[in-house]
Structure formats: C-alpha cells, structure tokens
Amino acid sequence: MATGPQQDAHQGGCLCGQLRYRISAALEDIAHCHCRMCRKASGGIVTTWVTVPLAAVQWIHGTPRTFASSTHTTRYFCAGCGAQLALYTQRAADTIDITVATLDDAARHPANRHIWYDSRLPWLHLDEELPHEEQELY
C-alpha cells in the first residue's frame, strides 16, 4: 500500500546520536508549549511538540532515560547529551509528545497552535497569529 508524504515514517534523534526513533503517523498536532516545566526541562524559551499515537513511536536505536516531572508526566531524554526527546502524560494515555526540534525533517513541520499561552515569557513574540489555549486542554 502506497502512502502519501504525511503518512511516511518520520525519524529523529538526539544530539549525540545515542537515541533514534521512528514515528509511523501523520504529524498534524504541533504546538508551541510555553509552560514553565518545559522551559526548565529544555533550557529553552519554548518547546514545540508533536502529539502522535503512542503505538506509532518506536525507539530504533538506544533506550531513553526517563524523569518523572510530575505525578502524571514522564519525560524521555538522552543520558549522553541530555537532549529531551519525548513526553508522556497519563492525562492523554494513548498519545506521546515528541520534540519537533529532534525530527530529522523539523523544518517541514511548523506549529499550528500554542499551549499554556498564559505562561509565555512576555517578551517572546512567536507565531502570534496561531490559535492558542491559555492552558493545556485534555
């Protein structure tokens, strides 16, 4: 069965190459997250996530380390370089969020919304025309 470009497997990985993953799903729900926890975990001013079905993600090289950043959220990162690659929350148990910046083809996947917008840094002006949610909705 032939698939179109949105259904092709997407790959990505960490900075040092110890971790690689494959996503076998369309990359449609892409959000800039402005929450304080994502800023602290990434060291960046915003983290852009793509939400995909949990079953669509496969670790193809290496095993990520995990960190429970809250009672319901686990973050996946590389023990070698520290890159944050994924986030799983029990609040959306059938999905996982992957950091768009770690995709091999990240430039092809712009965000289509903002989440935790009320937590944004007041001096950051990024894709202001996109829809936004004051807080994450589940």
A tleap script that builds the chain and sets N, CA, C and O, in Angstrom:
source leaprc.protein.ff14SB
mol = sequence {
  NMET ALA THR GLY PRO GLN GLN ASP ALA HIE
  GLN GLY GLY CYS LEU CYS GLY GLN LEU ARG
  TYR ARG ILE SER ALA ALA LEU GLU ASP ILE
  ALA HIE CYS HIE CYS ARG MET CYS ARG LYS
  ALA SER GLY GLY ILE VAL THR THR TRP VAL
  THR VAL PRO LEU ALA ALA VAL GLN TRP ILE
  HIE GLY THR PRO ARG THR PHE ALA SER SER
  THR HIE THR THR ARG TYR PHE CYS ALA GLY
  CYS GLY ALA GLN LEU ALA LEU TYR THR GLN
  ARG ALA ALA ASP THR ILE ASP ILE THR VAL
  ALA THR LEU ASP ASP ALA ALA ARG HIE PRO
  ALA ASN ARG HIE ILE TRP TYR ASP SER ARG
  LEU PRO TRP LEU HIE LEU ASP GLU GLU LEU
  PRO HIE GLU GLU GLN GLU LEU CTYR
}
set mol.1.N position { 0.842 -1.178 0.000 }
set mol.1.CA position { 0.000 0.000 0.000 }
set mol.1.C position { 0.886 1.239 0.000 }
set mol.1.O position { 1.743 1.383 0.872 }
set mol.2.N position { 0.696 2.116 -0.945 }
set mol.2.CA position { 1.461 3.359 -1.016 }
set mol.2.C position { 0.885 4.366 -0.039 }
set mol.2.O position { -0.323 4.408 0.193 }
set mol.3.N position { 1.759 5.168 0.524 }
set mol.3.CA position { 1.311 6.203 1.444 }
set mol.3.C position { 1.799 7.545 0.953 }
set mol.3.O position { 2.812 7.634 0.260 }
set mol.4.N position { 1.079 8.586 1.313 }
set mol.4.CA position { 1.465 9.944 0.947 }
set mol.4.C position { 2.513 10.472 1.894 }
set mol.4.O position { 2.869 9.790 2.855 }
set mol.5.N position { 3.018 11.662 1.653 }
set mol.5.CA position { 4.095 12.201 2.466 }
set mol.5.C position { 3.720 12.390 3.931 }
set mol.5.O position { 4.590 12.285 4.796 }
set mol.6.N position { 2.454 12.665 4.237 }
set mol.6.CA position { 2.060 12.848 5.629 }
set mol.6.C position { 2.057 11.534 6.405 }
set mol.6.O position { 2.157 11.551 7.632 }
set mol.7.N position { 1.946 10.396 5.719 }
set mol.7.CA position { 1.894 9.115 6.401 }
set mol.7.C position { 3.250 8.411 6.437 }
set mol.7.O position { 3.396 7.401 7.125 }
set mol.8.N position { 4.238 8.922 5.714 }
set mol.8.CA position { 5.558 8.304 5.711 }
set mol.8.C position { 6.131 8.303 7.114 }
set mol.8.O position { 5.806 9.164 7.932 }
set mol.9.N position { 6.980 7.338 7.383 }
set mol.9.CA position { 7.636 7.294 8.683 }
set mol.9.C position { 8.574 8.488 8.816 }
set mol.9.O position { 9.299 8.833 7.883 }
set mol.10.N position { 8.546 9.097 9.963 }
set mol.10.CA position { 9.426 10.222 10.283 }
set mol.10.C position { 10.452 9.716 11.277 }
set mol.10.O position { 10.129 8.899 12.140 }
set mol.11.N position { 11.681 10.187 11.169 }
set mol.11.CA position { 12.711 9.774 12.099 }
set mol.11.C position { 13.356 10.979 12.744 }
set mol.11.O position { 13.280 12.100 12.243 }
set mol.12.N position { 13.986 10.717 13.859 }
set mol.12.CA position { 14.697 11.768 14.567 }
set mol.12.C position { 15.590 11.163 15.616 }
set mol.12.O position { 15.668 9.943 15.759 }
set mol.13.N position { 16.265 12.023 16.349 }
set mol.13.CA position { 17.166 11.537 17.384 }
set mol.13.C position { 17.792 12.677 18.158 }
set mol.13.O position { 17.508 13.852 17.929 }
set mol.14.N position { 18.645 12.292 19.076 }
set mol.14.CA position { 19.292 13.258 19.958 }
set mol.14.C position { 20.543 13.849 19.314 }
set mol.14.O position { 20.928 13.460 18.210 }
set mol.15.N position { 21.156 14.765 19.996 }
set mol.15.CA position { 22.334 15.466 19.500 }
set mol.15.C position { 23.540 14.539 19.302 }
set mol.15.O position { 24.250 14.654 18.303 }
set mol.16.N position { 23.770 13.630 20.240 }
set mol.16.CA position { 24.962 12.785 20.158 }
set mol.16.C position { 24.753 11.511 19.344 }
set mol.16.O position { 25.720 10.811 19.042 }
set mol.17.N position { 23.515 11.200 18.986 }
set mol.17.CA position { 23.242 10.029 18.165 }
set mol.17.C position { 22.999 8.736 18.924 }
set mol.17.O position { 22.791 7.693 18.304 }
set mol.18.N position { 23.020 8.778 20.243 }
set mol.18.CA position { 22.770 7.566 21.025 }
set mol.18.C position { 21.330 7.094 20.935 }
set mol.18.O position { 21.053 5.904 21.090 }
set mol.19.N position { 20.403 8.029 20.683 }
set mol.19.CA position { 18.983 7.681 20.594 }
set mol.19.C position { 18.436 8.037 19.220 }
set mol.19.O position { 18.714 9.112 18.688 }
set mol.20.N position { 17.658 7.126 18.654 }
set mol.20.CA position { 16.945 7.357 17.398 }
set mol.20.C position { 15.541 6.807 17.561 }
set mol.20.O position { 15.333 5.809 18.250 }
set mol.21.N position { 14.579 7.460 16.925 }
set mol.21.CA position { 13.197 6.997 16.969 }
set mol.21.C position { 12.580 7.098 15.583 }
set mol.21.O position { 13.102 7.779 14.700 }
set mol.22.N position { 11.456 6.404 15.412 }
set mol.22.CA position { 10.668 6.460 14.184 }
set mol.22.C position { 9.218 6.692 14.596 }
set mol.22.O position { 8.726 6.090 15.550 }
set mol.23.N position { 8.542 7.574 13.861 }
set mol.23.CA position { 7.120 7.833 14.061 }
set mol.23.C position { 6.404 7.384 12.800 }
set mol.23.O position { 6.702 7.866 11.707 }
set mol.24.N position { 5.475 6.474 12.945 }
set mol.24.CA position { 4.685 5.979 11.814 }
set mol.24.C position { 3.272 6.544 11.901 }
set mol.24.O position { 2.304 5.810 12.098 }
set mol.25.N position { 3.176 7.849 11.751 }
set mol.25.CA position { 1.880 8.535 11.826 }
set mol.25.C position { 2.035 9.914 11.203 }
set mol.25.O position { 3.142 10.432 11.060 }
set mol.26.N position { 0.918 10.485 10.841 }
set mol.26.CA position { 0.920 11.857 10.341 }
set mol.26.C position { 1.301 12.810 11.464 }
set mol.26.O position { 0.945 12.596 12.623 }
set mol.27.N position { 2.022 13.855 11.111 }
set mol.27.CA position { 2.421 14.865 12.094 }
set mol.27.C position { 1.512 16.069 11.908 }
set mol.27.O position { 1.793 16.962 11.109 }
set mol.28.N position { 0.413 16.078 12.664 }
set mol.28.CA position { -0.634 17.077 12.456 }
set mol.28.C position { -0.840 18.003 13.646 }
set mol.28.O position { -1.092 19.193 13.451 }
set mol.29.N position { -0.741 17.499 14.868 }
set mol.29.CA position { -0.995 18.310 16.063 }
set mol.29.C position { 0.345 18.783 16.616 }
set mol.29.O position { 0.996 18.077 17.387 }
set mol.30.N position { 0.748 19.993 16.210 }
set mol.30.CA position { 2.063 20.523 16.575 }
set mol.30.C position { 1.858 21.833 17.327 }
set mol.30.O position { 1.263 22.777 16.807 }
set mol.31.N position { 2.362 21.874 18.561 }
set mol.31.CA position { 2.090 23.021 19.427 }
set mol.31.C position { 3.354 23.555 20.084 }
set mol.31.O position { 4.215 22.796 20.530 }
set mol.32.N position { 3.445 24.890 20.133 }
set mol.32.CA position { 4.471 25.557 20.928 }
set mol.32.C position { 3.983 25.537 22.375 }
set mol.32.O position { 2.913 26.069 22.672 }
set mol.33.N position { 4.751 24.934 23.273 }
set mol.33.CA position { 4.380 24.910 24.688 }
set mol.33.C position { 5.172 25.980 25.429 }
set mol.33.O position { 6.391 26.081 25.297 }
set mol.34.N position { 4.449 26.772 26.208 }
set mol.34.CA position { 5.055 27.877 26.938 }
set mol.34.C position { 5.138 27.613 28.440 }
set mol.34.O position { 5.482 28.520 29.198 }
set mol.35.N position { 4.834 26.401 28.887 }
set mol.35.CA position { 4.799 26.152 30.333 }
set mol.35.C position { 6.199 26.225 30.946 }
set mol.35.O position { 7.204 25.979 30.279 }
set mol.36.N position { 6.231 26.561 32.202 }
set mol.36.CA position { 7.492 26.701 32.932 }
set mol.36.C position { 8.242 25.370 33.009 }
set mol.36.O position { 9.471 25.353 32.945 }
set mol.37.N position { 7.526 24.272 33.144 }
set mol.37.CA position { 8.189 22.965 33.252 }
set mol.37.C position { 8.947 22.631 31.968 }
set mol.37.O position { 10.064 22.118 32.032 }
set mol.38.N position { 8.362 22.910 30.815 }
set mol.38.CA position { 9.062 22.650 29.548 }
set mol.38.C position { 10.274 23.561 29.399 }
set mol.38.O position { 11.314 23.139 28.894 }
set mol.39.N position { 10.141 24.808 29.838 }
set mol.39.CA position { 11.302 25.708 29.781 }
set mol.39.C position { 12.428 25.177 30.652 }
set mol.39.O position { 13.583 25.157 30.228 }
set mol.40.N position { 12.106 24.753 31.851 }
set mol.40.CA position { 13.132 24.233 32.765 }
set mol.40.C position { 13.742 22.935 32.232 }
set mol.40.O position { 14.955 22.742 32.316 }
set mol.41.N position { 12.914 22.048 31.687 }
set mol.41.CA position { 13.404 20.749 31.201 }
set mol.41.C position { 14.285 20.890 29.964 }
set mol.41.O position { 15.227 20.120 29.778 }
set mol.42.N position { 13.977 21.875 29.118 }
set mol.42.CA position { 14.718 22.013 27.867 }
set mol.42.C position { 15.833 23.052 27.933 }
set mol.42.O position { 16.791 22.993 27.162 }
set mol.43.N position { 15.705 23.993 28.850 }
set mol.43.CA position { 16.647 25.095 28.890 }
set mol.43.C position { 16.356 26.129 27.815 }
set mol.43.O position { 17.144 27.051 27.603 }
set mol.44.N position { 15.221 25.975 27.133 }
set mol.44.CA position { 14.825 26.897 26.066 }
set mol.44.C position { 13.647 27.748 26.491 }
set mol.44.O position { 13.073 27.539 27.560 }
set mol.45.N position { 13.287 28.712 25.650 }
set mol.45.CA position { 12.194 29.621 25.983 }
set mol.45.C position { 10.834 29.096 25.565 }
set mol.45.O position { 9.805 29.622 25.989 }
set mol.46.N position { 10.821 28.062 24.735 }
set mol.46.CA position { 9.594 27.396 24.308 }
set mol.46.C position { 9.993 26.000 23.821 }
set mol.46.O position { 11.100 25.813 23.316 }
set mol.47.N position { 9.106 25.032 23.969 }
set mol.47.CA position { 9.331 23.700 23.413 }
set mol.47.C position { 8.191 23.412 22.452 }
set mol.47.O position { 7.023 23.580 22.803 }
set mol.48.N position { 8.519 22.982 21.248 }
set mol.48.CA position { 7.494 22.668 20.263 }
set mol.48.C position { 7.356 21.153 20.199 }
set mol.48.O position { 8.327 20.432 19.967 }
set mol.49.N position { 6.125 20.685 20.409 }
set mol.49.CA position { 5.819 19.264 20.486 }
set mol.49.C position { 4.908 18.848 19.345 }
set mol.49.O position { 4.073 19.631 18.890 }
set mol.50.N position { 5.069 17.620 18.886 }
set mol.50.CA position { 4.090 16.994 18.004 }
set mol.50.C position { 3.474 15.844 18.798 }
set mol.50.O position { 4.191 15.015 19.358 }
set mol.51.N position { 2.165 15.800 18.841 }
set mol.51.CA position { 1.452 14.748 19.560 }
set mol.51.C position { 1.039 13.681 18.562 }
set mol.51.O position { 0.388 13.969 17.558 }
set mol.52.N position { 1.426 12.439 18.853 }
set mol.52.CA position { 1.140 11.311 17.968 }
set mol.52.C position { 0.649 10.129 18.804 }
set mol.52.O position { 0.840 10.112 20.020 }
set mol.53.N position { 0.016 9.137 18.163 }
set mol.53.CA position { -0.387 7.953 18.914 }
set mol.53.C position { 0.825 7.257 19.534 }
set mol.53.O position { 1.861 7.119 18.884 }
set mol.54.N position { 0.701 6.828 20.761 }
set mol.54.CA position { 1.780 6.139 21.462 }
set mol.54.C position { 2.270 4.930 20.665 }
set mol.54.O position { 3.472 4.673 20.595 }
set mol.55.N position { 1.345 4.198 20.072 }
set mol.55.CA position { 1.695 2.993 19.315 }
set mol.55.C position { 2.473 3.306 18.030 }
set mol.55.O position { 3.048 2.403 17.422 }
set mol.56.N position { 2.494 4.572 17.616 }
set mol.56.CA position { 3.171 4.952 16.371 }
set mol.56.C position { 4.645 5.281 16.565 }
set mol.56.O position { 5.349 5.536 15.589 }
set mol.57.N position { 5.124 5.279 17.803 }
set mol.57.CA position { 6.512 5.636 18.087 }
set mol.57.C position { 7.310 4.397 18.452 }
set mol.57.O position { 6.892 3.584 19.277 }
set mol.58.N position { 8.467 4.272 17.817 }
set mol.58.CA position { 9.361 3.146 18.070 }
set mol.58.C position { 10.769 3.693 18.291 }
set mol.58.O position { 11.259 4.498 17.500 }
set mol.59.N position { 11.414 3.254 19.367 }
set mol.59.CA position { 12.816 3.600 19.593 }
set mol.59.C position { 13.639 2.620 18.767 }
set mol.59.O position { 13.607 1.418 19.029 }
set mol.60.N position { 14.373 3.112 17.773 }
set mol.60.CA position { 15.091 2.227 16.858 }
set mol.60.C position { 16.580 2.120 17.176 }
set mol.60.O position { 17.267 1.255 16.634 }
set mol.61.N position { 17.082 2.994 18.050 }
set mol.61.CA position { 18.473 2.897 18.488 }
set mol.61.C position { 18.570 3.491 19.888 }
set mol.61.O position { 18.231 4.655 20.105 }
set mol.62.N position { 19.029 2.692 20.821 }
set mol.62.CA position { 19.195 3.148 22.188 }
set mol.62.C position { 17.899 3.133 22.975 }
set mol.62.O position { 16.816 2.940 22.423 }
set mol.63.N position { 18.032 3.338 24.268 }
set mol.63.CA position { 16.902 3.389 25.184 }
set mol.63.C position { 16.974 4.694 25.955 }
set mol.63.O position { 17.975 4.958 26.621 }
set mol.64.N position { 15.937 5.515 25.879 }
set mol.64.CA position { 15.992 6.795 26.582 }
set mol.64.C position { 15.922 6.617 28.093 }
set mol.64.O position { 15.379 5.630 28.590 }
set mol.65.N position { 16.470 7.569 28.803 }
set mol.65.CA position { 16.300 7.663 30.249 }
set mol.65.C position { 14.998 8.398 30.487 }
set mol.65.O position { 14.504 9.097 29.602 }
set mol.66.N position { 14.446 8.247 31.661 }
set mol.66.CA position { 13.186 8.912 31.981 }
set mol.66.C position { 13.317 9.733 33.250 }
set mol.66.O position { 14.161 9.472 34.107 }
set mol.67.N position { 12.452 10.736 33.339 }
set mol.67.CA position { 12.364 11.589 34.511 }
set mol.67.C position { 10.894 11.904 34.741 }
set mol.67.O position { 10.224 12.427 33.851 }
set mol.68.N position { 10.390 11.590 35.925 }
set mol.68.CA position { 9.004 11.906 36.272 }
set mol.68.C position { 8.952 13.364 36.707 }
set mol.68.O position { 9.311 13.691 37.838 }
set mol.69.N position { 8.505 14.240 35.810 }
set mol.69.CA position { 8.475 15.672 36.118 }
set mol.69.C position { 7.230 16.080 36.902 }
set mol.69.O position { 7.150 17.202 37.403 }
set mol.70.N position { 6.267 15.179 37.009 }
set mol.70.CA position { 5.093 15.381 37.861 }
set mol.70.C position { 4.504 14.004 38.142 }
set mol.70.O position { 5.019 12.994 37.663 }
set mol.71.N position { 3.434 13.966 38.911 }
set mol.71.CA position { 2.832 12.673 39.247 }
set mol.71.C position { 2.215 11.982 38.040 }
set mol.71.O position { 1.958 10.780 38.089 }
set mol.72.N position { 1.973 12.715 36.959 }
set mol.72.CA position { 1.319 12.133 35.789 }
set mol.72.C position { 2.136 12.267 34.509 }
set mol.72.O position { 1.680 11.843 33.447 }
set mol.73.N position { 3.339 12.852 34.585 }
set mol.73.CA position { 4.115 13.124 33.377 }
set mol.73.C position { 5.527 12.558 33.471 }
set mol.73.O position { 6.211 12.728 34.480 }
set mol.74.N position { 5.953 11.883 32.409 }
set mol.74.CA position { 7.303 11.348 32.298 }
set mol.74.C position { 7.958 11.945 31.074 }
set mol.74.O position { 7.371 11.963 29.992 }
set mol.75.N position { 9.178 12.435 31.245 }
set mol.75.CA position { 9.953 12.984 30.141 }
set mol.75.C position { 11.059 12.005 29.770 }
set mol.75.O position { 11.657 11.366 30.636 }
set mol.76.N position { 11.324 11.895 28.461 }
set mol.76.CA position { 12.340 10.990 27.939 }
set mol.76.C position { 13.503 11.820 27.411 }
set mol.76.O position { 13.304 12.789 26.679 }
set mol.77.N position { 14.725 11.430 27.790 }
set mol.77.CA position { 15.889 12.201 27.381 }
set mol.77.C position { 17.083 11.276 27.155 }
set mol.77.O position { 17.058 10.104 27.530 }
set mol.78.N position { 18.119 11.821 26.538 }
set mol.78.CA position { 19.345 11.068 26.283 }
set mol.78.C position { 20.293 11.220 27.466 }
set mol.78.O position { 20.577 12.337 27.899 }
set mol.79.N position { 20.778 10.109 27.984 }
set mol.79.CA position { 21.731 10.146 29.091 }
set mol.79.C position { 23.088 10.684 28.643 }
set mol.79.O position { 23.855 11.188 29.463 }
set mol.80.N position { 23.387 10.582 27.358 }
set mol.80.CA position { 24.673 11.043 26.847 }
set mol.80.C position { 24.758 12.544 26.666 }
set mol.80.O position { 25.676 13.182 27.182 }
set mol.81.N position { 23.802 13.121 25.932 }
set mol.81.CA position { 23.868 14.554 25.612 }
set mol.81.C position { 22.815 15.383 26.344 }
set mol.81.O position { 22.885 16.612 26.330 }
set mol.82.N position { 21.849 14.738 26.977 }
set mol.82.CA position { 20.828 15.453 27.731 }
set mol.82.C position { 19.638 15.936 26.923 }
set mol.82.O position { 18.728 16.555 27.475 }
set mol.83.N position { 19.626 15.665 25.627 }
set mol.83.CA position { 18.524 16.145 24.781 }
set mol.83.C position { 17.191 15.555 25.236 }
set mol.83.O position { 17.083 14.351 25.468 }
set mol.84.N position { 16.179 16.414 25.360 }
set mol.84.CA position { 14.820 15.968 25.679 }
set mol.84.C position { 14.136 15.577 24.369 }
set mol.84.O position { 14.092 16.368 23.427 }
set mol.85.N position { 13.605 14.357 24.314 }
set mol.85.CA position { 13.009 13.867 23.076 }
set mol.85.C position { 11.512 13.648 23.151 }
set mol.85.O position { 10.828 13.784 22.137 }
set mol.86.N position { 10.984 13.317 24.304 }
set mol.86.CA position { 9.567 12.954 24.368 }
set mol.86.C position { 8.987 13.247 25.745 }
set mol.86.O position { 9.701 13.431 26.730 }
set mol.87.N position { 7.659 13.281 25.765 }
set mol.87.CA position { 6.910 13.486 26.993 }
set mol.87.C position { 5.659 12.619 26.924 }
set mol.87.O position { 4.934 12.631 25.929 }
set mol.88.N position { 5.420 11.869 27.991 }
set mol.88.CA position { 4.219 11.045 28.092 }
set mol.88.C position { 3.444 11.514 29.307 }
set mol.88.O position { 4.015 11.679 30.386 }
set mol.89.N position { 2.141 11.731 29.140 }
set mol.89.CA position { 1.303 12.081 30.275 }
set mol.89.C position { 0.143 11.098 30.384 }
set mol.89.O position { -0.477 10.737 29.383 }
set mol.90.N position { -0.139 10.678 31.596 }
set mol.90.CA position { -1.265 9.778 31.839 }
set mol.90.C position { -2.590 10.453 31.517 }
set mol.90.O position { -3.603 9.772 31.355 }
set mol.91.N position { -2.602 11.770 31.422 }
set mol.91.CA position { -3.828 12.503 31.097 }
set mol.91.C position { -4.251 12.287 29.644 }
set mol.91.O position { -5.409 12.510 29.289 }
set mol.92.N position { -3.315 11.856 28.816 }
set mol.92.CA position { -3.598 11.516 27.411 }
set mol.92.C position { -2.851 10.214 27.121 }
set mol.92.O position { -1.904 10.188 26.336 }
set mol.93.N position { -3.290 9.146 27.763 }
set mol.93.CA position { -2.544 7.894 27.823 }
set mol.93.C position { -2.319 7.199 26.482 }
set mol.93.O position { -1.437 6.345 26.384 }
set mol.94.N position { -3.075 7.532 25.467 }
set mol.94.CA position { -2.912 6.890 24.161 }
set mol.94.C position { -1.976 7.655 23.229 }
set mol.94.O position { -1.773 7.257 22.082 }
set mol.95.N position { -1.405 8.756 23.726 }
set mol.95.CA position { -0.535 9.577 22.879 }
set mol.95.C position { 0.804 9.821 23.562 }
set mol.95.O position { 0.972 9.573 24.756 }
set mol.96.N position { 1.745 10.313 22.773 }
set mol.96.CA position { 3.043 10.746 23.285 }
set mol.96.C position { 3.436 11.995 22.507 }
set mol.96.O position { 3.106 12.134 21.329 }
set mol.97.N position { 4.134 12.889 23.166 }
set mol.97.CA position { 4.622 14.107 22.528 }
set mol.97.C position { 6.107 13.940 22.225 }
set mol.97.O position { 6.882 13.492 23.070 }
set mol.98.N position { 6.485 14.306 21.012 }
set mol.98.CA position { 7.877 14.249 20.569 }
set mol.98.C position { 8.337 15.677 20.290 }
set mol.98.O position { 7.591 16.464 19.708 }
set mol.99.N position { 9.556 16.018 20.698 }
set mol.99.CA position { 10.066 17.360 20.426 }
set mol.99.C position { 10.333 17.504 18.930 }
set mol.99.O position { 11.099 16.738 18.346 }
set mol.100.N position { 9.699 18.485 18.330 }
set mol.100.CA position { 9.819 18.711 16.888 }
set mol.100.C position { 11.272 18.990 16.502 }
set mol.100.O position { 11.718 18.575 15.433 }
set mol.101.N position { 12.007 19.685 17.362 }
set mol.101.CA position { 13.395 20.035 17.051 }
set mol.101.C position { 14.287 18.810 16.862 }
set mol.101.O position { 15.342 18.911 16.235 }
set mol.102.N position { 13.880 17.648 17.395 }
set mol.102.CA position { 14.710 16.445 17.238 }
set mol.102.C position { 14.354 15.635 15.997 }
set mol.102.O position { 15.012 14.634 15.713 }
set mol.103.N position { 13.332 16.041 15.254 }
set mol.103.CA position { 13.000 15.381 13.988 }
set mol.103.C position { 14.090 15.673 12.953 }
set mol.103.O position { 14.623 16.782 12.908 }
set mol.104.N position { 14.414 14.695 12.135 }
set mol.104.CA position { 15.377 14.913 11.056 }
set mol.104.C position { 14.888 15.960 10.074 }
set mol.104.O position { 15.687 16.696 9.494 }
set mol.105.N position { 13.572 16.029 9.885 }
set mol.105.CA position { 12.974 16.966 8.934 }
set mol.105.C position { 12.130 18.025 9.651 }
set mol.105.O position { 11.029 18.351 9.208 }
set mol.106.N position { 12.650 18.556 10.753 }
set mol.106.CA position { 11.900 19.510 11.585 }
set mol.106.C position { 11.401 20.727 10.809 }
set mol.106.O position { 10.332 21.252 11.119 }
set mol.107.N position { 12.139 21.175 9.828 }
set mol.107.CA position { 11.760 22.376 9.076 }
set mol.107.C position { 10.449 22.195 8.319 }
set mol.107.O position { 9.798 23.178 7.965 }
set mol.108.N position { 10.059 20.961 8.071 }
set mol.108.CA position { 8.819 20.680 7.337 }
set mol.108.C position { 7.578 20.672 8.227 }
set mol.108.O position { 6.469 20.478 7.730 }
set mol.109.N position { 7.744 20.878 9.532 }
set mol.109.CA position { 6.633 20.684 10.460 }
set mol.109.C position { 6.459 21.876 11.403 }
set mol.109.O position { 6.835 21.810 12.573 }
set mol.110.N position { 5.885 22.969 10.885 }
set mol.110.CA position { 5.666 24.140 11.730 }
set mol.110.C position { 4.514 23.921 12.718 }
set mol.110.O position { 3.623 23.103 12.490 }
set mol.111.N position { 4.557 24.651 13.784 }
set mol.111.CA position { 3.480 24.578 14.780 }
set mol.111.C position { 2.178 25.118 14.201 }
set mol.111.O position { 2.175 25.971 13.314 }
set mol.112.N position { 1.058 24.588 14.736 }
set mol.112.CA position { -0.247 25.091 14.316 }
set mol.112.C position { -1.067 25.645 15.482 }
set mol.112.O position { -2.237 25.990 15.313 }
set mol.113.N position { -0.448 25.731 16.675 }
set mol.113.CA position { -1.136 26.331 17.820 }
set mol.113.C position { -0.138 26.542 18.963 }
set mol.113.O position { 1.000 26.076 18.909 }
set mol.114.N position { -0.591 27.250 19.991 }
set mol.114.CA position { 0.171 27.459 21.227 }
set mol.114.C position { -0.584 26.775 22.365 }
set mol.114.O position { -1.814 26.722 22.356 }
set mol.115.N position { 0.151 26.255 23.338 }
set mol.115.CA position { -0.462 25.743 24.572 }
set mol.115.C position { 0.233 26.385 25.768 }
set mol.115.O position { 1.387 26.805 25.686 }
set mol.116.N position { -0.489 26.451 26.869 }
set mol.116.CA position { -0.015 27.111 28.084 }
set mol.116.C position { 0.416 28.545 27.769 }
set mol.116.O position { 1.424 29.036 28.277 }
set mol.117.N position { -0.367 29.192 26.928 }
set mol.117.CA position { -0.054 30.528 26.434 }
set mol.117.C position { 0.033 31.561 27.564 }
set mol.117.O position { 0.809 32.513 27.477 }
set mol.118.N position { -0.761 31.375 28.618 }
set mol.118.CA position { -0.725 32.336 29.722 }
set mol.118.C position { 0.581 32.253 30.509 }
set mol.118.O position { 0.846 33.119 31.343 }
set mol.119.N position { 1.402 31.229 30.261 }
set mol.119.CA position { 2.696 31.085 30.924 }
set mol.119.C position { 3.851 31.610 30.081 }
set mol.119.O position { 5.003 31.548 30.509 }
set mol.120.N position { 3.558 32.126 28.888 }
set mol.120.CA position { 4.626 32.557 27.980 }
set mol.120.C position { 5.441 33.689 28.590 }
set mol.120.O position { 4.955 34.452 29.425 }
set mol.121.N position { 6.671 33.775 28.158 }
set mol.121.CA position { 7.513 34.889 28.559 }
set mol.121.C position { 6.996 36.141 27.849 }
set mol.121.O position { 6.796 36.113 26.635 }
set mol.122.N position { 6.779 37.224 28.569 }
set mol.122.CA position { 6.122 38.392 27.982 }
set mol.122.C position { 6.892 39.039 26.829 }
set mol.122.O position { 6.292 39.747 26.020 }
set mol.123.N position { 8.180 38.817 26.736 }
set mol.123.CA position { 8.972 39.424 25.676 }
set mol.123.C position { 9.114 38.539 24.444 }
set mol.123.O position { 9.729 38.942 23.457 }
set mol.124.N position { 8.549 37.336 24.496 }
set mol.124.CA position { 8.626 36.423 23.357 }
set mol.124.C position { 7.477 36.668 22.391 }
set mol.124.O position { 6.312 36.660 22.789 }
set mol.125.N position { 7.801 36.884 21.136 }
set mol.125.CA position { 6.801 37.078 20.086 }
set mol.125.C position { 7.069 36.029 19.016 }
set mol.125.O position { 7.998 36.158 18.219 }
set mol.126.N position { 6.244 34.994 19.011 }
set mol.126.CA position { 6.467 33.835 18.154 }
set mol.126.C position { 5.139 33.365 17.586 }
set mol.126.O position { 4.230 33.015 18.338 }
set mol.127.N position { 5.022 33.355 16.275 }
set mol.127.CA position { 3.821 32.839 15.612 }
set mol.127.C position { 2.538 33.341 16.276 }
set mol.127.O position { 1.640 32.556 16.580 }
set mol.128.N position { 2.461 34.635 16.495 }
set mol.128.CA position { 1.339 35.210 17.241 }
set mol.128.C position { -0.008 35.052 16.558 }
set mol.128.O position { -1.045 35.196 17.206 }
set mol.129.N position { -0.016 34.756 15.253 }
set mol.129.CA position { -1.278 34.582 14.527 }
set mol.129.C position { -1.910 33.207 14.770 }
set mol.129.O position { -3.068 32.989 14.413 }
set mol.130.N position { -1.163 32.286 15.369 }
set mol.130.CA position { -1.703 30.942 15.607 }
set mol.130.C position { -2.723 30.950 16.737 }
set mol.130.O position { -2.635 31.779 17.643 }
set mol.131.N position { -3.691 30.034 16.693 }
set mol.131.CA position { -4.621 29.911 17.824 }
set mol.131.C position { -3.852 29.502 19.081 }
set mol.131.O position { -2.791 28.883 19.003 }
set mol.132.N position { -4.402 29.856 20.223 }
set mol.132.CA position { -3.726 29.485 21.461 }
set mol.132.C position { -4.732 29.098 22.543 }
set mol.132.O position { -5.876 29.551 22.571 }
set mol.133.N position { -4.246 28.244 23.419 }
set mol.133.CA position { -5.009 27.820 24.591 }
set mol.133.C position { -4.288 28.392 25.797 }
set mol.133.O position { -3.073 28.245 25.922 }
set mol.134.N position { -5.024 29.040 26.683 }
set mol.134.CA position { -4.397 29.634 27.860 }
set mol.134.C position { -3.679 28.582 28.682 }
set mol.134.O position { -2.587 28.817 29.200 }
set mol.135.N position { -4.312 27.405 28.798 }
set mol.135.CA position { -3.710 26.259 29.457 }
set mol.135.C position { -3.941 25.055 28.549 }
set mol.135.O position { -4.734 25.122 27.610 }
set mol.136.N position { -3.258 23.972 28.828 }
set mol.136.CA position { -3.447 22.751 28.027 }
set mol.136.C position { -4.836 22.194 28.319 }
set mol.136.O position { -5.284 22.174 29.465 }
set mol.137.N position { -5.498 21.749 27.280 }
set mol.137.CA position { -6.828 21.140 27.447 }
set mol.137.C position { -6.713 19.642 27.250 }
set mol.137.O position { -6.045 19.180 26.324 }
set mol.138.N position { -7.355 18.893 28.107 }
set mol.138.CA position { -7.355 17.422 27.980 }
set mol.138.C position { -8.763 16.937 27.840 }
set mol.138.O position { -8.993 15.734 27.720 }
savepdb mol mol.pdb
quit
